[in-house]
Amino acid sequence: MTDYAKLDAWIDAHFDEEVKFLQQLVQVPTDTPPGNNAPHAERTAELLKDFGLDAEKHAVPAQEVKDYGLESITNLIVRRQYGSGGRTVALNAHGDVVPPGEGWTHDPYGGEIVDGSLYGRAAAVSKSDFASFTFALRALEAVAKPTKGSIELHFTYDEEFGGILGPGWLLEKGLTKPDLMIAAGFSYEVVTAHNGCLQMEVTVHGKMAHAAVPATGIDALQGATKILNALYAQNTLYQQVTSKVEGITHPYLNVGRIEGGTNTNVVPGKVVFKLDRRMIPEENPVEVEANIRQVIADAAAESAGITVEIKRMLLANSMKPLAGNKPLVDAIQKHGGELFGEPVKAMGTPLYTDVRLYVEAGIPGVIYGAGPRTVLESHAKRSDERVVLEDLRRATKVVARTLSDLLA
């Protein structure tokens, strides 16, 4: 029996335990907003202790969290040192997730198993990789018994808001500096690049008036409509800008939330909308933001009396591959191909993730974990999010084998 086969066998023998661990993680809500995520970190630390894994609890100061727009964040680090020399490899997954929303046919916090899939908010993104990474680590220690290098588990709680108080905070405080890292992802590809994201809040000011005498007011909604039409026109232009990274197409813009007005019989005096602009790796974020601001200003100028405030909510840079990621890519492709019976491509993704923060700190990283081929299949951020348990099992084996190679 090869070491790889022994790792696989250990994971098979403990897979029911792994599934139960994931169910317990799904059953503790981490809806963000409101972002009260410390209770989940506490529960995760309890469960890890049952496996003999001590988690350091790094609570972000309450005022910092409140100023950021969330309620509580405690990030976890599990450090396992096997001897002097060798690499330190970090495994990062995030516990925070968007609220469930409508349309579920399964309890979003139930962790129900139906037809080989486990359902629940964050079942796929990315509590499944709390499980895959934990059990890959446990298999490594039980079977391969490494004698050099170290592994760190980073379980963090700020991906939905950009990662600054998650991995960004751990890195800034000097609490970690691994040589390589793997972040939560899906099983059929290893992601080496991803889009950036700019999010902005735009407030359009007019002047309220009675609907019977609309000429005495300035309609903020009409002003906002001109601005929105100008922004949507940009989306057409973005289709002409293509990325050279496989898996990433072109930039795009989405307006995801709009609110305004006071009543049906009142000319709206204020409209607020929030936009999300995805940036391909080839784009310059400073230029992108300047362009968006100019488009908004030019459109607003077409409506007399309209004024606009623009607030940047998030600027997440794109992730560009670092040359040092080759050992990660090679190992995951080798073992993924064997275990899934098909090539695991190295490619980009239109998402943005926490991994960029490690890469910006000079730490080569990739995205790989438990999940289907696409975000759509996982139902992430939609109703009935789920992970196929066979994907979870095989991804855990891929990660365990990869760690064995990296620490050999």
C-alpha positions in Angstrom: 0.0 0.0 0.0 1.5 3.4 -1.0 1.4 6.3 1.3 -1.2 7.9 -0.9 -3.4 4.9 -0.6 -3.0 4.9 3.1 -4.0 8.6 3.2 -7.0 7.8 1.1 -8.0 4.9 3.3 -7.7 7.0 6.5 -10.0 9.6 5.0 -12.5 6.9 3.9 -12.5 5.4 7.3 -13.2 8.8 9.0 -15.5 10.3 6.3 -18.7 9.9 8.4 -16.9 11.9 11.1 -15.9 14.6 8.5 -19.5 14.9 7.3 -20.8 15.3 10.9 -18.1 18.0 11.5 -19.4 19.9 8.4 -23.0 19.5 9.6 -22.2 21.0 13.0 -20.4 24.0 11.3 -23.4 24.6 9.0 -25.8 24.5 12.0 -24.2 27.7 13.5 -25.3 30.7 11.4 -22.7 33.2 10.1 -25.0 35.6 8.2 -23.0 38.6 7.1 -24.6 41.1 7.5 -25.1 41.4 10.4 -21.8 39.7 10.8 -21.9 38.3 14.4 -19.3 35.6 13.6 -17.4 35.1 16.9 -19.9 32.4 18.1 -19.1 30.2 15.1 -15.3 30.6 15.7 -15.9 29.5 19.3 -17.8 26.5 18.2 -15.2 25.6 15.6 -12.5 25.8 18.2 -14.4 23.5 20.5 -14.9 20.9 17.7 -11.2 21.1 16.7 -10.2 20.5 20.3 -12.0 17.2 20.2 -9.6 16.2 17.4 -6.6 17.3 19.5 -6.1 20.5 17.5 -5.7 23.7 19.5 -6.9 26.8 17.8 -5.5 30.2 18.7 -8.4 32.7 18.9 -7.5 36.1 17.5 -10.4 38.5 18.2 -10.5 41.7 16.2 -11.1 44.7 18.5 -14.8 45.4 18.8 -14.6 49.0 17.8 -12.6 48.1 14.6 -15.3 45.6 13.7 -18.1 48.0 14.5 -16.5 50.7 12.4 -16.3 48.2 9.6 -20.0 47.5 9.7 -20.0 44.1 11.3 -20.7 42.8 14.9 -17.9 40.4 15.9 -14.9 38.6 14.3 -12.6 36.1 15.9 -10.1 34.5 13.4 -8.6 31.1 14.2 -5.1 29.8 13.6 -4.1 26.2 14.2 -0.4 25.7 14.0 1.2 22.2 13.6 5.0 22.2 13.7 6.7 18.9 12.5 10.4 19.8 12.8 13.0 22.4 11.7 13.4 23.3 8.1 10.8 22.6 5.4 7.9 24.7 4.2 5.1 26.3 6.2 1.8 25.7 4.2 -1.3 27.5 5.2 -4.9 26.4 4.5 -7.5 29.2 4.6 -11.3 29.0 4.5 -13.8 31.6 5.5 -16.8 31.0 7.7 -18.8 34.2 7.0 -21.5 34.0 4.3 -24.4 36.0 2.9 -27.8 35.5 4.6 -29.9 32.6 3.2 -32.6 34.7 1.4 -35.8 33.2 0.0 -36.7 30.0 -1.8 -35.1 27.2 0.2 -36.6 23.7 0.1 -34.2 22.6 2.9 -33.4 24.2 6.2 -30.5 26.6 5.5 -29.0 25.7 8.9 -30.0 22.0 8.9 -27.0 20.3 7.2 -29.5 17.9 5.7 -28.2 15.1 3.4 -30.3 14.3 0.4 -29.3 12.2 -2.6 -25.6 12.4 -1.7 -25.5 16.2 -1.2 -25.3 18.1 2.1 -27.5 21.2 2.1 -27.1 24.5 4.0 -25.8 28.0 3.8 -22.0 27.9 3.5 -22.1 24.1 2.8 -20.2 24.7 -0.4 -18.6 28.2 0.2 -16.7 27.6 2.4 -17.5 25.6 5.5 -16.9 22.5 3.4 -13.3 23.4 3.3 -13.1 23.8 7.1 -13.9 20.1 6.9 -11.6 19.1 3.9 -8.6 21.0 5.3 -9.1 19.8 8.9 -9.4 16.1 7.8 -6.6 16.4 5.3 -4.4 17.6 8.1 -5.6 14.8 10.4 -4.9 12.2 7.7 -1.4 13.6 7.1 -0.5 13.4 10.8 -2.0 9.9 11.2 -0.4 8.4 8.1 2.5 10.4 6.6 3.8 11.6 10.0 5.9 14.5 8.6 9.2 15.3 10.3 9.8 18.8 8.9 7.9 21.8 7.9 4.6 22.9 9.3 0.9 23.3 8.5 -1.4 26.2 9.6 -5.2 26.2 9.4 -6.5 29.8 9.0 -10.3 29.9 9.6 -11.3 33.5 9.1 -14.5 35.5 9.1 -14.3 38.4 6.7 -14.6 37.4 3.0 -18.0 38.8 2.2 -16.7 42.3 3.2 -13.4 42.0 1.5 -11.0 40.1 3.9 -9.3 43.1 5.5 -10.3 42.0 9.0 -9.8 38.3 8.1 -6.6 37.2 6.5 -5.6 40.8 5.9 -5.7 41.4 9.7 -3.7 38.3 10.5 -1.0 39.3 8.0 -0.9 42.9 9.0 -0.5 42.0 12.7 2.4 39.6 11.8 0.5 36.6 13.2 1.4 34.5 10.1 3.8 34.4 7.2 3.5 31.0 5.5 5.6 30.0 2.5 2.7 28.7 0.5 -1.1 28.7 0.9 -4.2 27.0 -0.4 -7.6 28.7 0.0 -11.1 27.3 -0.2 -12.3 26.5 -3.7 -13.9 23.9 -5.9 -12.6 20.5 -6.9 -12.4 20.4 -10.7 -9.9 23.3 -11.2 -7.0 24.9 -9.4 -7.4 28.7 -9.5 -4.3 30.8 -10.0 -5.9 34.2 -10.8 -9.1 36.0 -10.1 -10.9 39.3 -10.8 -10.7 42.3 -8.6 -13.8 44.1 -7.3 -14.7 47.7 -6.7 -17.9 48.4 -4.8 -19.3 52.0 -4.4 -22.3 53.6 -2.8 -23.8 56.5 -4.9 -26.2 59.0 -3.3 -28.1 61.2 -5.7 -29.6 64.3 -4.1 -32.5 66.3 -5.5 -35.3 68.2 -3.7 -38.5 66.8 -2.3 -41.8 68.3 -3.4 -45.5 67.5 -3.4 -46.4 65.4 -6.4 -49.2 67.9 -7.2 -46.6 70.5 -7.8 -43.6 68.6 -9.1 -42.0 71.6 -10.7 -41.2 72.9 -7.2 -38.9 69.9 -6.6 -35.9 68.2 -8.3 -36.5 64.5 -9.0 -33.5 62.5 -7.7 -34.9 59.4 -9.3 -34.9 60.9 -12.7 -31.3 62.0 -12.1 -30.4 58.5 -10.8 -32.0 57.0 -13.9 -29.7 58.9 -16.2 -26.7 57.9 -14.2 -27.8 54.2 -14.2 -28.3 54.3 -18.0 -24.8 55.7 -18.4 -23.4 53.0 -16.2 -25.2 50.2 -18.0 -23.9 51.6 -21.3 -20.4 51.0 -19.9 -21.3 47.3 -19.6 -21.7 47.1 -23.4 -18.3 48.6 -23.8 -16.7 46.2 -21.3 -17.6 43.3 -23.5 -15.0 44.6 -26.0 -12.3 44.2 -23.3 -11.1 40.6 -23.0 -8.8 38.9 -20.5 -6.0 36.6 -21.5 -6.6 34.5 -18.4 -8.6 31.3 -19.1 -11.8 31.3 -17.0 -12.1 35.1 -17.0 -14.0 36.8 -19.8 -14.4 40.6 -19.6 -15.1 43.3 -16.9 -18.7 43.9 -15.9 -20.8 46.1 -13.6 -23.8 45.3 -11.5 -26.1 47.6 -9.5 -27.3 45.3 -6.7 -29.3 47.6 -4.5 -31.4 50.7 -4.9 -33.5 52.7 -2.4 -35.0 56.1 -2.3 -38.0 58.4 -2.1 -40.4 58.8 0.9 -43.9 58.2 -0.5 -45.9 57.7 -3.7 -47.1 61.3 -3.7 -43.7 62.9 -3.1 -41.1 63.8 -5.7 -38.1 61.8 -4.5 -35.4 64.0 -3.0 -32.8 61.2 -2.5 -31.9 57.9 -4.2 -29.1 55.6 -3.1 -27.7 52.7 -5.1 -24.8 50.4 -4.7 -22.7 49.1 -7.6 -20.2 46.3 -8.0 -17.6 46.6 -10.7 -15.6 43.4 -11.5 -12.0 44.1 -12.8 -10.1 41.6 -14.9 -6.4 41.0 -13.8 -5.1 43.2 -16.7 -7.0 46.3 -15.5 -5.6 49.1 -13.3 -8.0 49.6 -10.3 -7.1 53.4 -10.0 -8.0 54.0 -13.6 -11.2 51.9 -13.2 -12.4 53.9 -10.2 -11.6 57.2 -11.9 -13.5 56.2 -15.0 -16.6 55.2 -13.0 -16.6 58.4 -11.0 -16.3 60.4 -14.3 -19.2 58.5 -15.9 -21.4 59.3 -12.9 -20.4 63.0 -12.8 -21.0 63.5 -16.5 -24.4 61.8 -16.3 -25.4 63.8 -13.2 -24.4 67.1 -14.9 -27.2 66.5 -17.4 -29.9 67.0 -14.7 -30.1 70.6 -13.3 -30.0 70.8 -9.6 -28.8 67.2 -9.1 -25.8 66.6 -6.8 -24.0 63.3 -6.2 -21.9 61.8 -3.4 -19.8 58.7 -4.1 -18.3 56.5 -1.4 -16.0 53.6 -2.1 -17.1 50.6 0.0 -14.6 48.1 -1.2 -11.5 47.8 -3.4 -10.3 44.3 -3.7 -7.4 43.9 -6.1 -7.3 41.1 -8.6 -5.1 38.1 -7.9 -2.2 37.5 -10.3 -0.2 34.3 -10.2 3.2 34.3 -8.3 5.9 32.2 -9.9 6.3 30.3 -6.6 2.9 28.7 -6.8 4.2 25.9 -9.2 4.6 23.2 -6.5 1.0 23.8 -5.4 -0.4 23.7 -8.9 1.7 20.6 -9.9 0.7 18.6 -6.8 -3.0 19.5 -7.0 -3.2 18.7 -10.8 -1.4 15.4 -10.3 -3.6 14.1 -7.5 -6.8 15.8 -8.7 -6.4 14.1 -12.1 -5.9 10.7 -10.5 -8.7 11.0 -8.0 -11.3 12.7 -10.2 -10.4 10.8 -13.3 -10.1 14.0 -15.4 -7.6 16.8 -15.8 -7.7 19.5 -13.2 -7.1 22.7 -15.1 -5.1 25.7 -13.8 -7.2 28.7 -14.6 -8.8 32.0 -13.4 -12.2 32.7 -11.9 -14.4 35.8 -12.1 -14.8 35.8 -8.3 -12.7 37.8 -6.0 -11.3 36.1 -2.8 -9.2 36.5 0.3 -6.3 34.8 -1.5 -5.3 38.1 -3.1 -4.2 39.4 0.3 -1.7 36.5 0.8 -0.4 37.0 -2.8 -0.1 40.8 -2.2 2.0 39.9 0.9 4.3 37.8 -1.4 2.9 34.4 -0.4 2.2 32.2 -3.5 -1.3 30.8 -3.3 -3.9 28.9 -5.2 -7.6 28.2 -4.7 -8.7 24.6 -4.4 -11.2 22.6 -2.3 -14.5 20.8 -2.1 -17.2 21.7 -4.6 -18.6 21.3 -8.1 -17.4 22.7 -11.4 -19.2 26.1 -11.1 -20.6 28.5 -8.6 -23.9 28.0 -10.3 -23.9 24.3 -9.5 -23.1 24.9 -5.9 -26.0 27.3 -5.4 -23.6 29.6 -3.5 -25.3 32.8 -2.6 -28.7 31.3 -3.7 -31.3 29.0 -2.1 -30.4 25.4 -1.5 -26.7 25.7 -1.5 -25.1 22.3 -1.3 -21.9 20.3 -1.6 -21.8 16.8 -3.2 -20.3 14.6 -0.5 -18.2 12.6 -3.0 -16.6 15.9 -4.1 -15.8 16.6 -0.4 -14.3 13.1 0.1 -12.1 13.3 -3.0 -11.0 16.9 -2.5 -9.9 16.0 1.1 -7.7 13.2 -0.4 -6.2 15.6 -3.0 -5.3 18.1 -0.3 -3.9 15.5 2.0 -1.7 14.0 -0.7 -0.6 17.6 -1.7 0.4 18.4 1.8 2.3 15.1 2.0 4.2 16.1 -1.2 4.9 19.7 0.0 6.3 18.6 3.4 8.3 15.6 2.0 
